[in-house]
Structures are given as C-alpha cells and as structure tokens.
C-alpha cells in the first residue's frame, strides 16, 4: 500500500525575560501519557491560520501570556515512536516545528490553561539543560540553544497564501 507521508505541523515559542537580573525562559509543565514533562509553549497548527498566528494562539492558550513573534529561530524536524493501546506496532510520528522568538505581552490573570497544562514556569537556561530527562521533545533544548546562539531569521521567510484563510468549498 502506497501511503502518503504527512508530518504534523507544530509551532513553538522561545520566550525570554529578565527576572531580578537573571535570564529566564517561559516553559510549560504538562501532564502527558509519559508523566509530567516540560516543553516550550507549543502546539499543532490549526486549519486557517499561519504559523505566526498559530504561535500567538498556542502561547496564549498554554501560558495565559500574550506573545508577538518577531523572528523565526528555526524550522525543525523530529521523529518519534509512540506506543498505542491495542496496536501491535508503535505509531511513527514526524513533526515539522516552526519555532519563534519575540515580545512577551501581558498575562491574563485567571485564564484557564489548555487541557493537560499544569502551569507556566520560568527557568534559566542551565535549569532547562539540567532537566533534560523531563523534556517532552529534544526540540526544546535544540531551539533554546539556537536562540542563545543568536539564530534569528525574518518572519518574511514564511509566506502564507490567501487560500489558507478561505473556507473549504468557497471560491
């Protein structure tokens, strides 16, 4: 059987702020099938939105912070195998992730976070490196290191055609 390969498109944010003279980064603690894990604010791109719009939405949903992407840190590929109940073979999943950095906006106090998100947490780069066993994805550390190395690309590298915003079936 010839099956077309379709990677999952995700977006993520590397968000930094100074906390009492210390560089800290915004992560989320989330409950997963493998227990409590750390990740960038991240998630799947929804139909009808650009990667930038998806990153803004996911950051708000997962952290209750507004976020404005100003640069693309990188585009990443990662492949995982995940056991699925009742299936003899693990699920083979590939992710294509667009990671952005930008400006942190206001927090919406009292906003409920996405299902599975326990809390938003600020950690130093060294604390993130030391917690690698808790990372949901190796892309968390890869994108952080790229950010710290100064990797920034203009948002104009990503072009979203108007057809993305049209309702299916409309002319």
N, C-alpha and C positions, 0 to 999 in steps of 0.2 A: 504494500500500500504506500503510495506516494503522498505523504502528508506535508503540507506547507508549514515551515517553521515560522513562529511569530513570537519574538521576545516581548516580554512585558515592559512597557514604558513607565518609568517612575521619575519623580523629581525629588530633590533634596536641597536643604539649606545648610550652609555653614554660617553660623551667626555668632559674632564676637561682641563682647562689651567689656569695658573696664570696671572691675568691682574692687574698690578700695586699692587701686594701683596694680591690680592683678588681671591679666588677660584671661577671660573665661569664655567658654563656648556653650551655647544652648543645645542640650540634648533632650531626648525623651526617654523615660523608663516605660517600657511597655510589657504587658503580660503576653507571652507567646506560647505556642504549644511546647516550646523547649524551656519554659520558665521565664523569669524576669530578664529582659535584655535592654541594652542601651542602643539608641540609634539617633541619627540626625532627624530633625523634623523632616519627614519624607512620606511619600505615598504614590499611589498609582495616578497616572494622568487620566482625567475623565474625558468622555466624548465632548466635543465642542469647546475645548479650552486649549490654549497654547501652553508650552512648558512653563513659561513665566507665570501665567495665570494659575496653573496647577500648583506651582511652588508657593505662591501667595496664599492660596486656599488651604493647602495642606499644613503650612506653618501655623496659620490661624486656628485650624481645627485641632491640631495636636498640642499647641503650646498656649493658646489664647493671646498670642502676640501678633500684632500687625507686622508685616515684613515687606520691604520693597527690594526686589533683586536689582542689583546694579551691574553685576558681571557674572559671567559663566566661569566657574572654577574648572570644570571638566565634564567630559562625557565618558561614562564608564560602562563596561560590560562585565557581568559576573554570572556564573552558572552555579546552581545549587541542586542537590538531590534532596527530596523530602519524602519521607515515608507517609503513605496514605492508608488509613484503615481500610481493610478489605481488599487492598490491591497487592498483588504479589511483587510488583516492581515499584521502586521509588519513582516519584514524579520528578521529571527532569525539567527544571525551570531556568530560563535565562532572563536576566534583567538588563535593560538599557536605561541607565540613570543619567539624568541631567542634574548637575549639582551647581547651585548658585550661591553667591555671597551678596551682601547688600546692607541696607539700613534697617535696623530694628525700630519698630514703631511702638505705640502704646500697647500696654497689656489690657485686656478686657477682664477685669476682676469678676470672678464668679462664673465665667463662661465654662460650661461643661466641655471636657476634652473628648476626643474620639474614643470609641469603644476600645478597650484594651490599654489605653494610655493611662498609666498610674500617675505620672507627674512630669512636669518640665523641670529640668535640673541644669544648673550652671557648673561646669567643671573646667579645670585648667587642661592644657594640652598634656601635661605629664600625668594627670589623673586619668585622662582618656586613654593614653598609652598603657597605663598600668592596669586598666580594666578590660583589656582585650578579650579575655575569656567571656565577658558579658556582652560583647558586641553582637548585634543581630546580623551584621554584614561586615565583611572585610572592607567594604567601600567607605565605611565611617572613617576609619583611620587613613585610608588612601586619600580621600578627599580633604581631610584635615591637613595632612602633610603637604598636599599640593597647594592648599590655601596658605599655609605657613611659609612655603617656598616662594610665595608671591604670584602664583599662577592665576591670571585673570584674563579673560577673553571678552570682547564686546558682545553684548546681547544681540547685536545685529547678525552674529553668526547663525542665529536660529531664525529661519524665515517660516512664518505660518501663513499658508494660503487662506484666502477668504472662504474657501469651500469647507474648511474645518468648522466654521461658525454657522453654516446653513443647516437647517433641519433636513434630515434624510427625506428624499422624495420631492423637495422643493426645487424650483428651477434656478 
